[in-house]
Amino acid sequence: MLSRRPLAAALRLAPLSPPLLLFLASSSSTASSASCSPAASSPRGCSALRMDTAAVEPASTGAIWSTPSAEPRSISIGKQIFCNRSLNMRNITAVGFDMDYTLAQYKPETFEALAYNGTIEKLVKDLNYPEELLTWQFDWKYMVRGLVLDKKRGNILKMDRHKYVKVAYHGFREMSKEEKVAAYGSTLIRDSFDEPDYALIDTLFSLGEAYLFAQLVDFMDSNPGKVPSGTDYALMYRDVRSAVDLCHRDGTLKRMVAKEPGRYINEDLAIVPMLEMLRKSGRSTFLVTNSLWDYTDVVMNYLCGPYISDLGSSHKQKWLEYFDVVITGSSKPSFFHDDNRTGLFEVEPHSGKLLNADLQASEIGSPRSNQHQPKPIHKVYQGGNVGHLHRLLSIASSSQILYVGDHIYGDILRSKKVLGWRTMLVIPELEQEVKLLSESKSTRKELRQLRMERDTIEDIIHRVEWSLQFENLAENEKEKLLTEHANLLQKLKGIRCLLRDAQLQHHQKFHKVWGQLMKTGYQNSRFAHQVERFACLYCSQVTNFGLYSPNKYYRPSEDYMPHEFDVLGL
């Protein structure tokens, strides 16, 4: 017969710690749901706390690693560079940058709103959507990167690294667990969640169209007769994308930005010192952007303005001196395929005229050294492919290039997977996320303790149930175990409720709807998984790069598997 003493001892569980009880009690009234209130379920959605990229600390002084200083500088957690794969900068001979959302950080409250309003105007005027859409408002804090749009079902999903859907909304309505399982958890073959049935929200520019898609889903559900005949969710998403493309093709967005760049772009005084430090260290620098020359020139003049504003108009393109090669209209990600047959054209900077490129007449030569290099005849190009870039920079090996961008698919995945370039991903939301993580260390420990207590109770319940089913117990012992079993189930229910509410409150500190950018439940999010796979380095701002030695050896932290956490006491 099974002894009762070990069971009785195991039932005496450690009480919940006072900090956690206080934490739970302080906001239990708001922890029951992360969904929007009924009033917020209109096409305008609901307000949610997104990590405010507009609130990121500006590089106000422009101080970088090479700036003389009497004392060693410490780098705050939000400005640090994080390493996935070892990277010795001494092996890097050329450093390249994307422009939009990398060197140029757009203000979401103005730029994303501009894109949103322009898209709605195209939907109404060019695609016959009702005029009442023009009264809709945009909550730029609601959507986050890493989400997936289900075009066919009208759902917005957040999944973990294993592609399990953990958070799902139909428009602005949170889906129940049963709805999620029915749609995404009952198939024999795992869904890839890729195009053409799904759209990946991997860029900050996509947040506005994701928000508009959610609004349109709610609008069509409530007013099926007000959308164009034959429209379904997938066609509605295609219309949104078409409207966005129209905004780009007619220059609506970029004309507004060019007219008043300071309204839409964050100033960063550390960009020019960073570029100068890289070039002084003997490395080539290049710019590869999908934007065309006229817009690129406006943005880069603004970003470098504090360093060239005292010069006359004849020096308008002085920012070009910070780069060896500039390629505009690159059409990434197809640019990264050497078999891409797009022609390469020289751009005459002052007039914007396109000329046939003659690489033999405009070779850049070997990577920069401390010796004087002759100035290239042409340094601004349009189109082409990565083969052209390698020849212009005289690169012997792809691994000698470090490319910095903001788009997992357009900048990082292709350049890393296809070419073997070294990569750094810029994630502006990261600065606020790591600060909140630093403030929640004690909460994470309490959550782990709750999970351990839950697991202990479940193990005891399993032992009791086994004894009741398979052991020959006396009637009084059976009654006693049944009472213990009922008490354990009640205690387990309480622990699960505490854990659920505490976990929800923890995630809502980061975002009221979607939680942490890099986590989904206890697992890394799909977005975090991609960052880990394809970005050698990642950081919150491109100028974080200037806070480190240009010859630094970046090394990753030690990897841990689940069995090591308990063994090593992590």
Secondary structure, DSSP 8 states (H G I E B T S, - for coil): ---SHHHHHHHS-----HHHHHHHHHTGGG-S--S--GGGGSTT--------GGGS----S---TTS--SS-----GGG--EESS-EEGGG--EEEE-TBTTTB-B-IIIIIHHHHHHHHHHHHHHH---GGGGG----TTS--TTEEEETTTTEEEEEBTT--EEEEEETTEE--HHHHIIIIIS-SS-----TTTEEEE-SGGGHHHHHHHHHHHHHHHH-TTSS-TT--HHHHHHHHHHHHHHHHHTTHHHHHHHH-HHHHB---TTHHHHHHHHHHTT-EEEEE-SS-HHHHHHHHHHHTHHHHTTS-GGGTTGGGGG-SEEEES--TTGGG-TT----EEEE-TTT--EEE--GGGS---SS--SS-----S--EEEE--HHHHHHHHT-S-GGGEEEEES-IIIIIIHIIIII--EEEEE-TTHHHHHHHHHHTHHHHHHHHHHHHHHHHHHHHHHHHHHHHHHS---HHHHHHHHHHHHHHHHHHHHHHHHHHHHHHHHHHTT-TTT--SSEETTEEBHHHHHHHHH-SEEES-GGGGGGS-TT-EE-------HHHHHHHT-
